[in-house]
Amino acid sequence: MAIQSKTIVFVHGAWMTPGCWDDFRKPFEAAGYTCHAPAWPTLDSGTAAELRANPPKALGGLSLKAITDSYAAFIATLSEKPIVIGHSFGGLFVQLLVDRGITAGGVGISPGPIAGVIAGPQSLAGAAPLIFRWNGWNRPYTLPWKSFLKNFANGAPAELQKREYDRLVVPTSGKIFHQAALNIGNKVDVKGRTVPLLITAAEHDRTVTPFVSKQIYNIQKKAPGRTDYMFFPGHSHMLLGEPGWEKVAGDVLGWIQAA
């Protein structure tokens, strides 16, 4: 039995614009879902290049709660509780929104960690340059090209890596990484969740490794609501847009229609 909602809210992650959903959302729209992909606060105007050149001053100190609140406010304008689908940090916001009881279900695609999850050495190594910057708590951070290649788009062909970096990569909040590392603002009460939740992992993901995704699933499966885990072989953190994304989208859509 499908989740009883025909509305989907897509939540992008750190360093991305809502444009990361441009192709991924199409199978859902073709299946009759009304899809929305709002931007994080401060990232709702300007191209990726413009935002990289002039990061909004308020972005560096943007908190987990402020971003979650912005999506909650958007959800409040909808005519029904939506299904929320998020990637990376967007997957953390999905879990925080589900925890508030304002969704019909959720999908965390290689999601950011909730409280109680240990990042692991590979994920920590990727986040270390951001976390250990001077005053990094309040400063925006743009993912360097080399880091994008190594830890984000390592499963994509070279021409796609360049195009997507230019089109999608924007500065992100430094505060949210410190909060996640210190378990500030990312706690959820899984015992109160009754709606379905899917957690996914990608085999070659170096940002949110399968080790992290499986820990999240092991915590979330204690909820009374349905909780499932899905593993995508051959994919990196850029599984929304790298070759084979159609199967990822199709499998997520199939889960929604069966949950």
C-alpha positions as CSV (number, residue, x, y, z in Angstrom):
1,M,0.0,0.0,0.0
2,A,1.5,3.4,-1.1
3,I,2.1,6.2,1.4
4,Q,-1.1,8.2,1.2
5,S,0.3,11.5,-0.1
6,K,0.8,12.7,-3.6
7,T,3.1,15.6,-2.6
8,I,6.9,15.4,-2.3
9,V,9.3,17.9,-0.9
10,F,12.9,17.4,-2.0
11,V,15.6,18.6,0.4
12,H,19.0,19.3,-1.0
13,G,22.2,18.8,1.0
14,A,25.3,20.9,1.8
15,W,27.2,22.4,-1.2
16,M,24.2,21.9,-3.5
17,T,21.4,24.0,-5.0
18,P,17.9,22.5,-5.5
19,G,19.0,22.0,-9.1
20,C,20.5,18.7,-7.9
21,W,16.9,17.3,-8.1
22,D,16.2,18.5,-11.7
23,D,16.5,15.0,-13.3
24,F,15.9,12.9,-10.2
25,R,12.4,14.4,-9.6
26,K,11.1,13.6,-13.1
27,P,10.1,9.9,-12.5
28,F,8.1,11.1,-9.5
29,E,6.3,13.8,-11.5
30,A,5.6,11.3,-14.2
31,A,4.0,9.0,-11.5
32,G,1.6,11.8,-10.6
33,Y,3.4,13.4,-7.6
34,T,3.4,17.2,-7.1
35,C,7.1,17.9,-6.4
36,H,8.7,20.9,-4.6
37,A,12.4,21.6,-4.1
38,P,12.9,24.7,-1.9
39,A,16.3,26.1,-1.2
40,W,17.9,26.5,2.2
41,P,17.7,30.0,3.7
42,T,20.1,32.5,2.1
43,L,20.6,30.2,-0.9
44,D,17.3,31.1,-2.6
45,S,18.7,33.7,-5.1
46,G,21.5,33.8,-7.5
47,T,23.3,31.3,-9.6
48,A,25.8,28.8,-8.2
49,A,28.7,30.9,-9.6
50,E,27.3,34.1,-8.1
51,L,26.9,32.4,-4.7
52,R,30.5,31.0,-4.8
53,A,31.8,34.5,-5.7
54,N,29.8,36.2,-3.0
55,P,28.7,33.8,-0.2
56,P,25.8,35.3,1.8
57,K,27.1,36.6,5.2
58,A,24.4,34.8,7.2
59,L,25.2,31.5,5.6
60,G,28.2,30.6,7.7
61,G,26.2,30.6,11.0
62,L,23.1,29.0,9.6
63,S,22.0,26.3,12.1
64,L,20.3,22.9,11.7
65,K,17.2,24.3,13.4
66,A,17.0,27.3,11.2
67,I,17.1,25.1,8.1
68,T,14.7,22.6,9.5
69,D,12.3,25.4,10.5
70,S,12.4,26.8,7.0
71,Y,11.3,23.5,5.5
72,A,8.7,23.1,8.2
73,A,7.3,26.5,7.4
74,F,7.1,25.5,3.7
75,I,5.4,22.2,4.5
76,A,2.8,24.2,6.6
77,T,1.7,25.9,3.3
78,L,0.9,22.6,1.6
79,S,-2.6,21.0,1.4
80,E,-1.4,17.6,2.8
81,K,1.5,16.2,4.7
82,P,4.2,15.5,2.1
83,I,6.7,12.7,1.6
84,V,10.1,14.3,2.2
85,I,13.2,13.1,0.3
86,G,16.6,14.4,1.2
87,H,20.2,13.8,0.1
88,S,23.2,14.0,2.4
89,F,22.5,16.8,5.0
90,G,19.1,17.0,3.3
91,G,18.6,13.4,4.6
92,L,19.3,14.6,8.1
93,F,16.7,17.3,7.7
94,V,14.3,14.7,6.5
95,Q,14.7,12.8,9.8
96,L,14.3,16.0,11.8
97,L,11.1,16.9,9.9
98,V,9.7,13.4,10.3
99,D,10.5,13.6,14.0
100,R,8.2,16.7,14.2
101,G,5.3,14.7,12.9
102,I,4.6,16.9,9.9
103,T,5.3,14.4,7.1
104,A,3.6,11.3,5.6
105,G,7.0,9.5,5.3
106,G,10.6,10.1,4.5
107,V,13.6,9.0,2.5
108,G,17.2,9.7,3.5
109,I,19.5,9.2,0.6
110,S,23.0,8.8,2.0
111,P,21.8,10.9,4.9
112,G,23.7,13.1,7.4
113,P,24.1,11.6,10.8
114,I,21.6,11.9,13.6
115,A,22.8,12.0,17.3
116,G,24.4,8.7,18.4
117,V,26.0,7.9,15.0
118,I,29.8,7.7,14.8
119,A,31.1,9.2,11.6
120,G,34.0,6.8,11.0
121,P,37.5,7.6,9.8
122,Q,36.7,8.2,6.1
123,S,33.8,10.6,6.7
124,L,35.8,12.4,9.5
125,A,38.7,12.8,7.1
126,G,36.5,14.4,4.5
127,A,34.9,16.8,7.1
128,A,38.1,17.7,9.0
129,P,39.3,20.6,6.8
130,L,35.9,22.3,7.4
131,I,35.6,21.6,11.1
132,F,39.1,22.6,12.1
133,R,39.2,26.0,10.3
134,W,39.6,29.1,12.5
135,N,36.1,30.3,13.5
136,G,34.7,27.7,11.2
137,W,31.5,27.7,13.3
138,N,30.4,31.0,11.8
139,R,32.1,30.9,8.4
140,P,30.7,29.6,5.1
141,Y,32.7,27.0,3.3
142,T,32.8,26.1,-0.4
143,L,33.8,22.6,-1.3
144,P,37.1,22.8,-3.2
145,W,37.2,21.2,-6.7
146,K,39.7,18.5,-5.6
147,S,37.6,17.5,-2.7
148,F,34.5,17.4,-4.9
149,L,36.3,15.0,-7.2
150,K,37.7,12.8,-4.4
151,N,34.8,12.6,-1.9
152,F,31.6,13.7,-3.7
153,A,31.6,12.9,-7.4
154,N,34.2,10.1,-7.4
155,G,31.7,7.8,-9.3
156,A,31.0,10.3,-12.1
157,P,32.7,10.7,-15.5
158,A,35.0,13.7,-15.8
159,E,32.8,15.7,-18.1
160,L,29.9,15.3,-15.7
161,Q,32.0,16.2,-12.7
162,K,33.0,19.5,-14.3
163,R,29.5,20.4,-15.4
164,E,27.9,19.6,-12.1
165,Y,30.5,21.4,-10.1
166,D,30.0,24.6,-12.1
167,R,26.2,24.3,-12.1
168,L,25.4,23.1,-8.6
169,V,28.2,23.7,-6.0
170,V,27.6,26.6,-3.6
171,P,29.0,27.6,-0.2
172,T,27.5,26.0,2.8
173,S,27.1,26.6,6.5
174,G,30.1,25.9,8.7
175,K,27.9,25.7,11.8
176,I,25.9,22.6,10.7
177,F,29.1,20.5,10.5
178,H,30.2,21.5,13.9
179,Q,26.7,20.8,15.3
180,A,26.6,17.4,13.7
181,A,30.0,16.5,15.0
182,L,29.0,17.5,18.5
183,N,25.5,16.1,18.4
184,I,23.9,19.5,18.8
185,G,20.5,19.9,17.2
186,N,20.4,16.5,15.4
187,K,18.7,14.3,18.0
188,V,15.5,12.5,17.1
189,D,13.0,10.5,19.2
190,V,12.7,7.3,17.1
191,K,10.2,5.8,19.5
192,G,7.6,8.4,18.4
193,R,7.9,7.8,14.7
194,T,5.0,5.9,13.1
195,V,5.4,6.9,9.4
196,P,7.6,5.0,7.0
197,L,11.3,5.9,6.6
198,L,13.8,4.6,4.1
199,I,17.6,5.0,4.6
200,T,19.9,4.4,1.7
201,A,23.7,3.9,1.2
202,A,26.0,4.0,-1.8
203,E,28.9,1.6,-2.1
204,H,31.6,4.1,-3.0
205,D,30.3,7.0,-1.0
206,R,33.2,8.7,0.8
207,T,31.1,11.5,2.3
208,V,28.4,9.5,4.0
209,T,29.8,6.0,3.9
210,P,27.7,2.9,4.1
211,F,29.1,2.5,7.7
212,V,27.3,5.7,8.6
213,S,24.0,4.9,6.8
214,K,23.8,1.5,8.4
215,Q,24.2,3.0,11.9
216,I,21.4,5.5,11.1
217,Y,19.2,2.6,10.0
218,N,20.0,0.6,13.1
219,I,18.9,3.5,15.3
220,Q,15.8,4.3,13.2
221,K,14.6,0.7,13.0
222,K,13.7,0.9,16.7
223,A,10.8,3.1,15.7
224,P,7.2,1.6,15.6
225,G,6.9,2.9,12.0
226,R,8.2,0.9,9.1
227,T,11.9,1.4,8.5
228,D,13.8,0.0,5.5
229,Y,17.4,0.1,4.2
230,M,18.5,0.1,0.6
231,F,22.1,-0.3,-0.7
232,F,23.2,1.0,-4.2
233,P,26.2,-0.8,-5.6
234,G,28.7,1.1,-7.7
235,H,27.5,4.6,-6.7
236,S,29.3,7.5,-5.0
237,H,27.8,10.4,-3.0
238,M,26.7,11.9,-6.3
239,L,24.1,9.2,-6.9
240,L,21.3,11.7,-7.7
241,G,23.0,12.6,-11.0
242,E,25.7,10.2,-11.9
243,P,25.2,7.3,-14.4
244,G,22.6,4.9,-13.0
245,W,20.6,7.6,-11.2
246,E,17.5,6.4,-12.9
247,K,17.6,3.1,-11.0
248,V,18.1,4.9,-7.7
249,A,15.1,7.1,-8.4
250,G,13.0,4.2,-9.6
251,D,13.9,2.1,-6.5
252,V,13.0,5.0,-4.2
253,L,9.7,5.6,-6.0
254,G,8.9,1.8,-5.9
255,W,9.5,1.9,-2.1
256,I,7.1,4.8,-1.7
257,Q,4.5,3.1,-3.7
258,A,4.8,-0.1,-1.6
259,A,5.4,1.3,1.9
